[in-house]
């Protein structure tokens, strides 16, 4: 579980949640730099392209 928030293609926030323990453990990592965004952008685009619309 978690997510990636891309901000202006220069920064991003990666959040992971471990809910196998109680209380759930939340970790967030902030990246600043185009090289990091390029790597994660690939994952964001791949996930978006495989997603289905909710109706």
URKATA-V463374 format. One record per residue. N is the residue number from 0. SS is DSSP state (H for helix, E for strand, C for the rest). PHI is phi in degrees with one decimal (none if undefined). OMEGA is omega in whole degrees, 0 to 359 (* if undefined). Layout:
N SS PHI OMEGA
N SS PHI OMEGA
//
This chain:
0 C none 178
1 E 148.9 181
2 E -172.8 179
3 E -128.3 176
4 E -114.0 179
5 E -97.9 182
6 E -115.2 177
7 C 45.0 177
8 C 55.1 176
9 C -124.1 182
10 E -138.2 173
11 E -152.5 180
12 E -122.5 179
13 E -110.6 182
14 E -118.4 174
15 E -125.6 180
16 E -128.3 174
17 E -104.7 182
18 C -99.7 177
19 C -82.0 177
20 C -119.8 177
21 C -125.7 354
22 C -70.6 180
23 C -56.9 181
24 E -102.5 180
25 E -111.2 175
26 E -124.9 177
27 E -133.1 178
28 E -127.4 180
29 E -102.9 178
30 E -118.0 177
31 E -129.1 179
32 C 143.7 183
33 H -60.4 181
34 H -64.9 177
35 H -68.6 181
36 H -62.8 180
37 H -59.5 180
38 H -64.3 182
39 H -72.3 179
40 H -59.7 177
41 H -57.9 179
42 H -66.5 179
43 H -62.0 181
44 H -64.7 179
45 H -62.9 179
46 H -64.6 180
47 H -63.2 181
48 H -66.7 179
49 H -90.5 184
50 C -78.4 177
51 C -116.7 179
52 C -70.0 177
53 C -97.9 181
54 C -126.8 *
//
